[in-house]
Amino acid sequence: MKQASRLAILTIVLGLAAGCTSTTRQAPIVERTPPVQTKPVPAKVEEPKDEKGMYTVRRGDTLLRIALDHGQNYRDLVAWNNLRDPDDIKVGQVLRVSAPEEKKTAGVVTQPVPMPPPATQVPRKTAPRADKKPYSEANVAEVQKDQAPAVQPVQPAPAVVAAPSVAAGDEEKLSWMWPSEGRIIATFDEGRNKGIDIAGRPGQAVVAAGAGKVMYAGSGIRGYGNLVIVKHSNSLLSAYAHNRKIVVKEGDNVAKGQLIAEMGDSDADLVKLHFEIRQQGKPVDPSRFLPGR
């Protein structure tokens, strides 16, 4: 009995195995390397190259920022570009950021060249003066000699003399001092910090680091708060940011050490003075100019 049961089970198992073999076929396994998907490399967008003395407005620019970056007074940019509204500049607009060249050489004084008197034309025949001399070629020549005006020698034109140019200041003679007392909490780093940061107390005196003229006093440049910019020469200016109060106005002439603002935290996370020196609009390390302390 047991043997018959085992035989029946074996028969069933073999039948199932045969059924699976007949109905299921395994496809050959072929290893395939998936295609490498490459992302298209975006074309590098090159910044527009500006001509000398020109600048193309980019996204986020303001006229005040452009003026600061080029060491110019924003009012001059308004005049040079005939702008009706300083706040209405557009991306892609080309602005002049340096003074236009004059058609005439500035400071050159010239004198007009004196013209020689016109030559006297001698007629072949002319009546002699009423001096009762008989007409003859000799008498005519004598009369003409008496009537001809004396010809003055032509004076050479004076040499062109260039008037000495008057600069806003002599960089070599500029004297500098620290704009405020306090601990330096950030030093110059061209990539991160365009100047130095000096910690202090609210209302602490901020003075002009050198003699010059105030070319901006206001809060129109993002990230600087209440800002004062002093121009010291044709190429040097200094900037004083994050003030609580400004005590000078545009156009004021300031002496070295004169109070120009009170320290504060406008557009900053703590009370401090952010101080920059820019040469031809480019930030430079203030330690190159300030005395050691």
Order of alpha helices (4+ residues) and beta strands (2+ residues): alpha-beta-alpha-alpha-beta-beta-alpha-beta-beta-beta-beta-beta-beta-beta-beta-beta-beta-beta
